[in-house]
Amino acid sequence: MNVEQLTGQSETHLVSTKVGQKAFLVHRDVAEDLLRLANAAQQAGFNFHIASGFRSFERQAAIWNNKMLGHRPILDSNSQPLDATRLTDREKIYAILRWSALPGASRHHWGSDFDVFDKDALPENTSLALEPWEYLTGHQSKFYHWLVTHAEQFGFYFPYREDKGGVAAEPWHISHRHVAHDCLKQLTPAMLIAQLSAESIEGAATLNQEIVSIYTQFVSNISL
């Protein structure tokens, strides 16, 4: 993959793939395995849906900038909002990274990673919150435990299955092991600095100073 593909600024590695009633952009080497997983889930009685798939650099940057500017909440490790006015740029950056990836470093740029859920398990008049309790003990727990048992058969795993002190645990997030592993090997701190320097990203000066630490704690620090 080239730099633009790895950092979400190109879609040339993606193909349109219909999952359920909706089409998603998926890495060309992932599409078949994703459909096999979705079909197996359906056969097991789950209404397999994707809450989030490919996300462009532009979209990730909008999420990031809105949080840095105080237009969207910054949450602590317990999903409680922080008072951003009391935080330094460095403190805001590390708090945001617990729940939102740095633009250019999101695994969703690769078309290999998906936030998934069982639509039929959602209680009536309830929206998916993508909070751990939904999957560990709540309405998505049966679906999650099925995924834990079967995802590897189709080439997928959970990069944020446990909290390793970087990205908070995300039991909804599955990743295509082979493709995502190759993408991660190619993505470097130097590559991220170059991309961030060319864009309008809030906190850029601090990000440049912290990029190696950020990469180590939040990008490469995953469950294998």
N, C-alpha and C positions, 0 to 999 in steps of 0.2 A: 504494500500500500504506500502511496505517496503522502507527503506532509498534509496536503489539503484534505485527503480522505481521512487520515488519522485524526485530524483536529476539527472535523465537522464542517469544512468549508467546500467540500465537493461531495456529490452524490453519485459519482460515476461507478462506484463499487456496489451500488445497491440495485435491487430489482423490486418492482411492485408485486406484493404477495398478498392475496386475499386470505385473511384469517377470520372465520365467521362471516359477518356481513360487511366487514371493513377491510380496505386495502392498506398495507403498511409497506414502507421502504425497508428492505431486509438485505443484508449482505448476500451476495449471489451464492456463496458457499454455505449459507445457513438456512436458506429458504426451505429446502427439502426436509431437513431435520426438524425445523419448526413446525411444518405442516404435519409431519409424522407424530410429533409430540401432541399437537392440538387434537388430532384425530384419536389418539390413544386416550386422551383425557375425556373426550366426548363419549367414547365407548365405555369408559369407566363411570359415566354418569355426571360428568362435570361440564358446565357451559364455559369452556376455555375462552377467555377474552384478554386482550392486551390493553392495559391502561396507558402505557407509554412505550414507544419503540424508538426509532431513530429520532435524534434531536440534533438540529444543526448548531453550529457555532453561534450563529446569530440568536437563536432561541435561548441557548444556554447563557449567552452574554446578557440578554434581557433579564433573565431570572436573577443572575448575579448582580447586575447593576441596580436593579430595583431593591434588592436586599441591602446592598451597601448604602444606598441613598435613603433607606428608611421607608420605601414605598410598599415593601412586603416585609412581614415579620421575620426576625432572626430567632430561631428556637435554640433552647439549651438541649442538653442530652436527654432530658425528660420530656421533650416536645413542648416545653413551656416558653412563651415569648420573653425575650430579653429586652431591656431598655437600651436600644442602640445608641442613644445620645450619651450614654455613660461609657461607651466602649471606644478604644483606640482603633485605628484601621487594622492593626495586627490582630486585635481581639475579635473584631468583626469577621475578619477573613477566616480565622480558625473556627469560629462558631458556625459560620455559613458552611464550611467544608464538611461538617459533620453530616449535613443533610443534602447539600447541593454541590455538584462537581464544579471545579474550575473550568471556565470556558476553554475548550481545546483539549481538556483532559477527561471529559466525560466518556464513559464506556458506551453511552448511547450514540455517540458519533459514529461508531463502527458498524452499526446495523447488526450487531451480534448479541445485544442485550435487551431484555424486555421486562417490564413490570406487568405481572400477570395476575388474574383473579378468576374466580368462578362467579359469573354474573348471576346465576340462579340462586346462589347462596346469600346474596345481598338482601337484607331485610327490606320490606316494602318502605318506600319513601326514604331510603338511606343511600347516601353517596359513599363511594369508597374513599377512605381517608388515607390509605397507605400508612397505617401505623402498625407496629409489631403485634399488638394485642389481637388485631383482627385475624392474623394468621396463626398465632401461637395458641390462643384459647378462644377466639371469637368465631365469627361466621365463616371465615376462610380456612379454618383449622383442618377440616377434612381434606380439602383441596391441597393445602400446603403439605400435609403428611403424605398424600399420594405423590406429589411432586418430588419430595425428598426420596421416596422409594424408587421412583421411575425415571426421573429426569436424566440421569446418567446414561440410561439405555439409548437415549436419543441425542447424546452429545452435550447435554447441558448440566450446569452446576450452579451453586449459589456463592458468588464471590464475596458477599457480605452476610454470610450465614451467621457469623458471630461478630461481636464488637471487639476489634483488635486495637482499639484506641485511635482509629482513624475514622473512616465512614461508619456511622451508626449501623447497627444490624438492620438489614432489609430483607426479610423473608419472602418478599414478593418479587425480588430481582433475580432473574435467571440469566445465565450467560453461556454462550456456545464455547465450550472449553477450547477447542482447537483454534478457531478463528480469533477469539479474544486474546488467547495466549500469544499468538503471533503478533497481533496489533500492539499489545502491551510491550513486547520485546522491542518493537521498533520506536515506540514513543519515548523521547528523552527529555530531561529538564531543559536542555539547550533548545530543543525544538519548541517547547512551550514558551520560553522567553521570547524567541523570535516571533512567534505568532501573536503573543500578547502585546508586544511592542508595536505591532503594526495595526492594532485595533484600539478602540476607545473603551478601556476596561477600568472601572472604578477600583482604586487601591493599587494601581499598576506599580508605583514605586516600591511599595511594601512587598508586593508579589514578587518582584524581581529579586529583592533581598532574601526572600524566604523560599524561593522556588525549589531548592534542593530538599529542604525540610518538608515542604508540602508534598513533593513527589514521593518521598520516602514514607511519609505518614498516611497520605490519603490516596495515592495513585497505585503504588506497587504493593501496599500493605493489605493484602486480600486473603480470604480463606481459600485454600487450594483443595 
